[in-house]
């Protein structure tokens, strides 16, 4: 039996357990000829030597092993990935500032050029520093996970998503405060913007050392930009509702529901991508995944390893949100709606959001893989952006329905004593 035939047969038919490849430092786009991406061919080992079965328990607790063993390849992959991140961060930082200005214009706010310059400089520096910090953190996590024998797919992605907001907002607060104190110095913000733009050619030269990463730099912009646009609609919804009395507390719950959904779908996308890299080649779907729009039951209710992981991730939604809900109640109890019905709606909205995202992950990974594109680079931005939009929209409905029910019951405007969690 040749290698092609082996790749087109299910793991069970080969009498080998399902396997997952090493953690990945970046999504190498495969817009050229269908070849295995850089991160998946760092070290070549016998096919069965790295296989071990992932049960639902192991998926929930961590996962499995990977390979990034060659030191020279590590340095080349890491440097090119970090340089790619800096190019993307600089450009996206400017685009984020432009998007914020457009949203402000849609809200009919007056355009202040001092604020424009401050916003651009703050966005660029924040994106640069946050991307570098998170990039180095991911490098350490992936290499550390390899040494500890765990699967970075289940660890690096949620850590990056969770710490990403915290690190980015912290840096943004410090940087913007600094520039606001020196807002009278018009040349400072302009100099910062020009300096970071001037560094882009240097990062491009470093990226050119790694052809697969260079393809991302050329062709990987559309998913990032479109994902930012999609996510911005969620921000627009939040901006329109946050100041209204019936949506009090929504600002606290929004990052929770969006973050949890984004984390879980990113994990599933990364796992399916790894699965395809192990059992097929870019551009060719395995025989058991030929259907682009699979039956939802096959996504959640079969014994396939991707279906098992989907069920595990879905099972984490309710207990995870209950924990976050209780923490929010302890810290900001006066902003938590005092209604058990709201808790039910909130949990249902969370389940609906994650269910939709997990199914879309299965569909989008198959479609992008068929186009010989790397799913990590092209699917995760879309799905996290959709997660923000879905989370914000469904959360808005939860608050609105809760307010309407309380209004009909004559309870609007009445705050019950906060004696414990609802």
C-alpha positions as semicolon CSV with decimal commas, in nm:
position;residue;x (nm);y (nm);z (nm)
1;X;0,000;0,000;0,000
2;X;0,150;0,337;-0,095
3;X;0,151;0,655;0,112
4;X;-0,138;0,815;-0,076
5;X;-0,367;0,523;-0,010
6;X;-0,268;0,520;0,354
7;X;-0,360;0,887;0,392
8;X;-0,702;0,831;0,244
9;X;-0,808;0,567;0,492
10;X;-0,957;0,632;0,832
11;X;-0,734;0,587;1,137
12;X;-0,958;0,305;1,259
13;X;-0,915;0,114;0,932
14;X;-0,538;0,130;0,967
15;X;-0,560;-0,015;1,319
16;X;-0,385;0,298;1,441
17;X;-0,518;0,546;1,696
18;X;-0,613;0,897;1,591
19;X;-0,316;1,128;1,601
20;X;-0,231;1,491;1,614
21;X;0,076;1,669;1,490
22;X;0,290;1,917;1,679
23;X;0,185;2,251;1,801
24;X;0,198;2,521;1,540
25;X;0,367;2,855;1,555
26;X;0,175;3,006;1,265
27;X;-0,067;2,925;0,992
28;X;0,132;2,863;0,675
29;X;-0,096;2,945;0,385
30;X;-0,092;2,705;0,097
31;X;-0,197;2,931;-0,188
32;X;0,066;2,775;-0,411
33;X;0,099;2,406;-0,498
34;X;-0,052;2,183;-0,231
35;X;0,236;2,095;-0,004
36;X;0,253;2,028;0,366
37;X;0,301;2,356;0,552
38;X;0,627;2,450;0,717
39;X;0,531;2,380;1,075
40;X;0,409;2,028;0,991
41;X;0,732;1,914;0,830
42;X;0,996;2,036;1,071
43;X;1,093;1,682;1,164
44;X;1,000;1,364;0,983
45;X;0,927;1,059;1,199
46;X;0,763;0,725;1,139
47;X;0,388;0,772;1,104
48;X;0,289;0,554;1,390
49;X;0,558;0,656;1,637
50;X;0,380;0,971;1,755
51;X;0,025;0,833;1,767
52;X;-0,173;0,799;2,085
53;X;-0,548;0,793;2,131
54;X;-0,719;1,104;2,265
55;X;-1,020;1,025;2,479
56;X;-1,281;1,278;2,584
57;X;-1,110;1,300;2,925
58;X;-0,765;1,366;2,777
59;X;-0,908;1,630;2,544
60;X;-1,075;1,801;2,838
61;X;-0,761;1,788;3,053
62;X;-0,497;1,882;2,786
63;X;-0,406;1,656;2,502
64;X;-0,126;1,494;2,310
65;X;0,229;1,532;2,171
66;X;0,398;1,720;1,890
67;X;0,731;1,773;1,722
68;X;0,949;2,080;1,691
69;X;1,288;1,928;1,757
70;X;1,536;2,076;1,512
71;X;1,702;2,382;1,671
72;X;1,795;2,547;1,341
73;X;1,442;2,508;1,209
74;X;1,304;2,643;1,538
75;X;1,502;2,964;1,501
76;X;1,403;3,013;1,138
77;X;1,034;2,943;1,196
78;X;1,018;3,154;1,513
79;X;1,195;3,458;1,364
80;X;0,985;3,455;1,046
81;X;0,663;3,414;1,242
82;X;0,743;3,697;1,482
83;X;0,836;3,924;1,189
84;X;0,509;3,834;1,015
85;X;0,316;3,919;1,329
86;X;0,482;4,260;1,352
87;X;0,391;4,346;0,992
88;X;0,033;4,240;1,050
89;X;0,018;4,419;1,385
90;X;0,143;4,748;1,238
91;X;-0,102;4,744;0,948
92;X;-0,395;4,621;1,156
93;X;-0,316;4,883;1,420
94;X;-0,370;5,156;1,162
95;X;-0,680;4,984;1,029
96;X;-0,820;4,952;1,382
97;X;-0,779;5,324;1,432
98;X;-0,954;5,391;1,101
99;X;-1,235;5,152;1,196
100;X;-1,280;5,326;1,531
101;X;-1,300;5,663;1,356
102;X;-1,559;5,531;1,111
103;X;-1,767;5,390;1,394
104;X;-1,743;5,724;1,568
105;X;-1,856;5,898;1,251
106;X;-2,153;5,662;1,226
107;X;-2,241;5,767;1,581
108;X;-2,225;6,129;1,463
109;X;-1,933;6,221;1,684
110;X;-1,729;6,527;1,593
111;X;-1,397;6,449;1,420
112;X;-1,100;6,579;1,619
113;X;-0,763;6,547;1,439
114;X;-0,575;6,549;1,769
115;X;-0,774;6,243;1,873
116;X;-0,712;6,088;1,531
117;X;-0,336;6,115;1,570
118;X;-0,351;5,994;1,929
119;X;-0,567;5,698;1,832
120;X;-0,341;5,596;1,543
121;X;-0,022;5,614;1,750
122;X;-0,180;5,430;2,042
123;X;-0,320;5,157;1,817
124;X;0,009;5,097;1,636
125;X;0,224;5,079;1,949
126;X;-0,031;4,865;2,131
127;X;-0,058;4,623;1,840
128;X;0,320;4,604;1,809
129;X;0,390;4,540;2,178
130;X;0,095;4,307;2,231
131;X;0,180;4,102;1,922
132;X;0,543;4,068;2,030
133;X;0,453;3,972;2,386
134;X;0,192;3,717;2,278
135;X;0,418;3,584;2,003
136;X;0,700;3,516;2,247
137;X;0,454;3,364;2,492
138;X;0,321;3,129;2,224
139;X;0,673;3,027;2,126
140;X;0,749;2,935;2,487
141;X;0,420;2,748;2,524
142;X;0,463;2,547;2,203
143;X;0,823;2,448;2,278
144;X;0,740;2,382;2,644
145;X;0,440;2,171;2,549
146;X;0,662;1,966;2,317
147;X;0,902;1,895;2,600
148;X;0,618;1,806;2,839
149;X;0,449;1,583;2,581
150;X;0,118;1,769;2,553
151;X;-0,073;1,899;2,252
152;X;-0,028;2,276;2,207
153;X;-0,348;2,289;1,999
154;X;-0,548;2,264;2,322
155;X;-0,327;2,494;2,526
156;X;-0,171;2,771;2,316
157;X;-0,493;2,880;2,144
158;X;-0,707;2,946;2,455
159;X;-0,417;3,106;2,640
160;X;-0,349;3,340;2,349
161;X;-0,717;3,430;2,319
162;X;-0,763;3,475;2,694
163;X;-0,448;3,673;2,763
164;X;-0,473;3,859;2,434
165;X;-0,751;4,089;2,549
166;X;-0,596;4,142;2,892
167;X;-0,249;4,222;2,757
168;X;-0,380;4,437;2,473
169;X;-0,615;4,643;2,690
170;X;-0,348;4,690;2,958
171;X;-0,093;4,814;2,706
172;X;-0,354;5,032;2,534
173;X;-0,448;5,195;2,865
174;X;-0,086;5,278;2,947
175;X;0,010;5,394;2,597
176;X;-0,301;5,604;2,539
177;X;-0,263;5,767;2,883
178;X;0,095;5,862;2,797
179;X;0,000;6,014;2,462
180;X;-0,298;6,193;2,614
181;X;-0,069;6,363;2,865
182;X;0,150;6,477;2,575
183;X;-0,129;6,552;2,329
184;X;-0,001;6,908;2,280
185;X;0,315;6,767;2,121
186;X;0,177;6,703;1,772
187;X;0,510;6,572;1,638
188;X;0,534;6,289;1,892
189;X;0,241;6,086;1,763
190;X;0,336;6,155;1,401
191;X;0,695;6,041;1,464
192;X;0,572;5,719;1,625
193;X;0,350;5,633;1,329
194;X;0,625;5,703;1,074
195;X;0,885;5,505;1,273
196;X;0,674;5,192;1,292
197;X;0,585;5,212;0,925
198;X;0,957;5,242;0,843
199;X;1,024;4,911;1,020
200;X;0,794;4,716;0,786
201;X;1,063;4,652;0,517
202;X;1,289;4,499;0,783
203;X;1,018;4,259;0,896
204;X;0,947;4,166;0,533
205;X;1,313;4,076;0,477
206;X;1,303;3,842;0,777
207;X;0,978;3,684;0,659
208;X;1,131;3,610;0,317
209;X;1,357;3,352;0,483
210;X;1,052;3,126;0,513
211;X;0,855;3,084;0,186
212;X;0,537;2,938;0,345
213;X;0,520;3,230;0,588
214;X;0,588;3,470;0,302
215;X;0,277;3,335;0,129
216;X;0,075;3,434;0,435
217;X;0,217;3,785;0,412
218;X;0,106;3,804;0,049
219;X;-0,232;3,635;0,064
220;X;-0,337;3,625;0,429
221;X;-0,471;3,978;0,467
222;X;-0,826;3,925;0,356
223;X;-0,930;3,696;0,646
224;X;-0,780;3,933;0,904
225;X;-0,939;4,246;0,761
226;X;-1,278;4,085;0,704
227;X;-1,273;3,937;1,055
228;X;-1,203;4,284;1,196
229;X;-1,497;4,423;1,001
230;X;-1,728;4,146;1,123
231;X;-1,616;4,198;1,482
232;X;-1,669;4,573;1,447
233;X;-2,039;4,518;1,392
234;X;-2,048;4,357;1,735
235;X;-1,877;4,665;1,874
236;X;-2,134;4,883;1,703
237;X;-2,416;4,688;1,870
238;X;-2,246;4,729;2,206
239;X;-2,195;5,101;2,148
240;X;-2,566;5,149;2,071
241;X;-2,690;4,958;2,376
242;X;-2,436;5,004;2,654
243;X;-2,569;5,339;2,773
244;X;-2,933;5,230;2,798
245;X;-3,083;5,130;3,131
246;X;-3,230;4,800;3,011
247;X;-2,883;4,685;2,903
248;X;-2,706;4,768;3,228
249;X;-2,427;4,518;3,290
250;X;-2,392;4,419;2,925
251;X;-2,040;4,564;2,908
252;X;-1,929;4,311;3,170
253;X;-2,082;4,004;3,007
254;X;-1,982;4,087;2,648
255;X;-1,610;3,997;2,673
256;X;-1,705;3,679;2,860
257;X;-1,948;3,538;2,605
258;X;-1,734;3,652;2,310
259;X;-1,412;3,524;2,465
260;X;-1,544;3,182;2,559
261;X;-1,697;3,126;2,215
262;X;-1,384;3,243;2,036
263;X;-1,156;3,027;2,250
264;X;-1,355;2,709;2,200
265;X;-1,399;2,744;1,824
266;X;-1,030;2,831;1,779
267;X;-0,932;2,511;1,962
268;X;-1,164;2,300;1,747
269;X;-1,044;2,464;1,425
270;X;-0,682;2,404;1,516
271;X;-0,752;2,040;1,600
272;X;-0,938;1,969;1,275
273;X;-0,659;2,140;1,082
274;X;-0,401;1,920;1,251
275;X;-0,610;1,613;1,179
276;X;-0,618;1,698;0,808
277;X;-0,246;1,766;0,797
278;X;-0,187;1,418;0,936
279;X;-0,436;1,225;0,722
280;X;-0,438;1,409;0,391
281;X;-0,258;1,669;0,182
282;X;-0,368;2,030;0,119
283;X;-0,626;2,041;-0,157
284;X;-0,741;1,682;-0,103
285;X;-1,005;1,599;0,158
286;X;-1,006;1,250;0,312
287;X;-1,277;1,022;0,175
288;X;-1,472;1,035;0,500
289;X;-1,476;1,419;0,491
290;X;-1,568;1,475;0,126
291;X;-1,901;1,639;0,210
292;X;-1,854;2,016;0,240
293;X;-2,173;2,067;0,441
294;X;-2,180;1,773;0,682
295;X;-2,487;1,669;0,875
296;X;-2,482;1,847;1,212
297;X;-2,532;1,509;1,377
298;X;-2,199;1,392;1,231
299;X;-2,033;1,699;1,378
300;X;-2,153;1,633;1,733
301;X;-2,289;1,280;1,764
302;X;-2,040;1,033;1,615
303;X;-1,735;0,851;1,747
304;X;-1,494;1,043;1,522
305;X;-1,222;1,221;1,721
306;X;-1,330;1,564;1,591
307;X;-1,689;1,491;1,695
308;X;-1,570;1,382;2,039
309;X;-1,370;1,701;2,084
310;X;-1,671;1,908;1,970
311;X;-1,886;1,744;2,240
312;X;-1,618;1,802;2,502
313;X;-1,586;2,169;2,412
314;X;-1,964;2,211;2,407
315;X;-1,988;2,049;2,751
316;X;-1,755;2,315;2,891
317;X;-1,987;2,602;2,801
318;X;-2,245;2,585;3,083
319;X;-2,011;2,515;3,377
320;X;-1,759;2,768;3,247
321;X;-2,018;3,044;3,214
322;X;-2,167;2,963;3,554
323;X;-1,824;3,009;3,710
324;X;-1,776;3,341;3,531
325;X;-2,128;3,446;3,623
326;X;-2,064;3,381;3,992
327;X;-1,732;3,570;3,980
328;X;-1,905;3,868;3,815
329;X;-2,174;3,854;4,082
330;X;-1,914;3,863;4,359
331;X;-1,723;4,154;4,204
332;X;-2,001;4,359;4,041
333;X;-2,317;4,221;4,196
334;X;-2,517;4,541;4,148
335;X;-2,478;4,513;3,770
336;X;-2,593;4,151;3,745
337;X;-2,961;4,116;3,649
338;X;-3,142;3,974;3,952
339;X;-3,339;3,719;3,756
340;X;-3,309;3,343;3,724
341;X;-3,475;3,373;3,386
342;X;-3,184;3,587;3,266
343;X;-2,938;3,316;3,369
344;X;-3,135;3,061;3,166
345;X;-3,145;3,287;2,860
346;X;-2,775;3,367;2,900
347;X;-2,676;2,999;2,912
348;X;-2,900;2,915;2,617
349;X;-2,747;3,199;2,416
350;X;-2,398;3,076;2,503
351;X;-2,482;2,721;2,396
352;X;-2,637;2,845;2,073
353;X;-2,334;3,059;1,996
354;X;-2,080;2,780;2,051
355;X;-2,291;2,519;1,869
356;X;-2,315;2,740;1,560
357;X;-1,945;2,822;1,572
358;X;-1,835;2,458;1,609
359;X;-2,046;2,352;1,313
360;X;-1,919;2,643;1,102
361;X;-1,563;2,545;1,199
362;X;-1,620;2,197;1,052
363;X;-1,761;2,346;0,731
364;X;-1,503;2,622;0,685
365;X;-1,204;2,397;0,754
366;X;-1,321;2,155;0,485
367;X;-1,378;2,433;0,234
368;X;-1,042;2,603;0,296
369;X;-0,857;2,271;0,294
370;X;-1,016;2,186;-0,041
371;X;-0,877;2,516;-0,171
372;X;-0,528;2,417;-0,047
373;X;-0,537;2,693;0,216
374;X;-0,424;2,649;0,573
375;X;-0,734;2,647;0,799
376;X;-0,556;2,805;1,095
377;X;-0,472;3,119;0,898
378;X;-0,799;3,151;0,710
379;X;-1,069;3,009;0,939
380;X;-0,980;3,122;1,291
381;X;-1,002;3,498;1,213
382;X;-1,344;3,455;1,051
383;X;-1,477;3,235;1,329
384;X;-1,357;3,453;1,615
385;X;-1,503;3,757;1,440
386;X;-1,832;3,574;1,397
387;X;-1,808;3,469;1,761
388;X;-1,790;3,835;1,866
389;X;-2,086;3,927;1,648
390;X;-2,298;3,630;1,754
391;X;-2,208;3,670;2,120
392;X;-2,288;4,041;2,128
393;X;-2,611;3,997;1,931
394;X;-2,741;3,707;2,141
395;X;-2,643;3,881;2,464
396;X;-2,837;4,188;2,353
397;X;-3,142;3,969;2,298
398;X;-3,099;3,820;2,646
399;X;-3,101;4,161;2,811
400;X;-3,387;4,282;2,593
401;X;-3,607;3,976;2,662
402;X;-3,530;3,994;3,033
403;X;-3,626;4,363;3,039
404;X;-3,949;4,300;2,847
405;X;-4,050;4,018;3,083
406;X;-3,978;4,231;3,388
407;X;-4,171;4,522;3,235
408;X;-4,475;4,304;3,176
409;X;-4,452;4,181;3,533
410;X;-4,430;4,539;3,659
411;X;-4,078;4,490;3,794
412;X;-3,895;4,733;3,569
413;X;-3,677;4,970;3,766
414;X;-3,705;4,761;4,084
415;X;-3,380;4,613;4,212
416;X;-3,411;4,315;4,440
417;X;-3,173;4,291;4,736
418;X;-2,860;4,107;4,628
419;X;-2,861;3,820;4,875
420;X;-2,690;3,565;4,652
421;X;-2,648;3,449;4,296
422;X;-2,978;3,443;4,102
